[in-house]
Amino acid sequence: MKKIHIHGDDVISKIDRNIYGHFAEHIGGVYYDGIWVGEDSKVPNVNGLRLEIIEKMKKINAPVVRWPGGCFAETYDWRDGIGPRENRPTRINWWRNDDGRYEPNTVGTHEFVEFCRLCGAEAYFAANITSLTPLDIRDWMDYCNSPAGTTSYAKLREQNGSREPLGVKYWGVGNETWGGGGNMTAEMYAHEYRKYAVIMQNTDPKTKLILSGANGDDWRWVRDVLDVTESSARLMAGMSLHYYCGSAGDPLSFTEEEWYRQLRQALYISRIIDRNWGFVVGYGMENHARLVIDEWGCWHPGGSGPSSHMRDYGITPAPNNPSGVQNLFEQQSTMRDAMVTALNLNIFNNNAEKIKMANVAQLVNNLHCLFLAGGEHCITTPTYHIFDMMKWHQGADALRVSGDCGRMEIPENGRSYTLPEVSVSASMKDGYLTATVANLSLNTAEDVLLDAVGLEYTGEAEVYTLTSADPHDCNTYEEPEKVKLAEKSADDFDGKLTVPAFSTVTVRAKIK
């Protein structure tokens, strides 16, 4: 039995709710087929927004959603997405060459903010600094946040249906500026950040500005940007980083070797967090800036999702996709993707003092998604269930964890490496201790003792388990609940758990 010590008197930091955030870009079928169905659709909706997704987002206490990109943001003009929808222009989408789509701008500022409001989430906007000017972004902030009746843009907002401010708090100053976001050098972006940030901050001092950071472990980019922005660091509430753990084999038919390789790639985010935080501290920004991991997840080869044969399900292609091309980067989510999710969220919990926000990419029909949807179909993926079972950590005090997590040796190409046998995080809130234990092994169940140091269990507990018969299992339109969350109550919980192979367990235990 593995004995894990949870130190009740050693609080790391409060876990920011936004660590459990999401990302919904105008790409593939995220909106059209996914979130947006239209007011006249037979699919249950609220003002055109798919009701089932809204209800399930509320269930997991979704805290924040990033929009409109991603790379889509770099050609997005916010003025295209306001006013009567029938008058909005159709534009070339950044991603049109990949899946044949154009952007009708049916979903714009008001629709997205309403989606967030209905889900109970904050909106996080990515500002286009590639093709819009600082004054363009100033005007967007004015439109969103100025008090009713005060400015011309506030009056325009009222004409478009929203008298009161939209209250957009989080603003990314660019996106992936090292690549699609302008293909800038670090020094070039740093000067652009200073220029945009001072205007944006003066427009609305209450907003939180987020600097576009590195791709993965590009340490040189971070250092070079901070060298130039150091004198403007007071304008920065967060520094973003992106890390996709990529793929290891096919999303559905991966081997045992590829299972462990994927987990190894996922765990590497710990090093990325530590090194980036070192830069934050080294430049003296730790009192006001935190890390924002606003894109993370698996990135498998596309083609495994259900839209590859949407007409077989009676799904009419979205208006911007008349040819019925498969949703771009759509991939199935198996128990392996769920395990990556649990590992990442455990790591974020254990680094709560460093991280302000994280946004899994993406929400619907794309990459490491929580939902697959089209027409009347809408299913949750195993990834969704991890967010559901771990929601109890949101806003709780992260507790230091120590003890025997074990190590297993993994052979690969005539060599070997080691991985932890289990991953653990724990937190306290409102008299409940919440602990999440993920078992990385494909073959061995783990007996675990959660030793609550300085605390005493009452015996009352809720236990949530995500397990399945096969690590390749996933949910489909034919079997929408093949992988589902099991819940049970206990009145004699003493810290002992059995975690099946390739499974995740969260226990929420009442403390005396």
Secondary structure, 3 states (H helix, E strand, C coil): CEEEEEEEEEEEEECCHHHHEEECCCCCCCCECCCECCCCCCCCEECCEEHHHHHHHHHCCCCEEEECCCHHHHHCCHHHHCCCHHHCCCEECCCHHHHCCEECCCCCHHHHHHHHHHHCCEEEEEECCCCCCHHHHHHHHHHHHCCCCCCHHHHHHHHCCCCCCCCCCEEEECCCCCCCCCCCCHHHHHHHHHHHHHHHHHHCCCCEEEECCCECCCHHHHHHHHHHHHHHHHHCCEEEEEEEEECCCCCCCCCHHHHHHHHHHHHCHHHHHHHHHHHHHHCCCCCCCEEEEEEEEECCCCCCCHHHHHHHHCCCCCCCCCCCCCCCCCCCCEHHHHHHHHHHHHHHHHCCCCEEEEEEECCECCCCCCEEEECCEEEECHHHHHHHHCHHHCCCEEEEEEECCCEEEEEECCEEEEEECEEEEEEEECCEEEEEEEECCCCCCEEEEEEEECCCEEEEEEEEEECCCCCCCECCCCCCCCCCEEEEEECCCCCEEEECCCCEEEEEEEEC
